[in-house]
Amino acid sequence: MITVKYYANLRQITGMKEDSMNYEEATVGKVVDSLCDRYGEPFRKLMLEDGKLRGNVIILINGVNVIFGKGLQEVIKSGDSVDIFPPVAGG
């Protein structure tokens, strides 16, 4: 089981702060694709651009940003916690 925590407007789209996914092991890309399928076009628009993760989306696995690893190919294992921060504008 993988725990996924949503932040900012992803909470409005998903209707929850935290979710769980029944994977023993999956890549970040697979998890993102599954979440896009589950929550539809609003989720997809925030997360992906031209089929790739938007540059200002932050995904942490156990507190470590996936950009410091293999990005969408990073492996998530059962028991891991995934935090997803969508693009945020402000100033």
Sequence and secondary structure as in RCSB ss.txt:
>XXXX:A:sequence
MITVKYYANLRQITGMKEDSMNYEEATVGKVVDSLCDRYGEPFRKLMLEDGKLRGNVIILINGVNVIFGKGLQEV
IKSGDSVDIFPPVAGG
>XXXX:A:secstr
 EEEEE THHHHHHT SEEEE  SEEEHHHHHHHHHHHHHHHHHHHHEETTEE TT EEEETTEEGGGTTGGG E
EETT EEEEE      
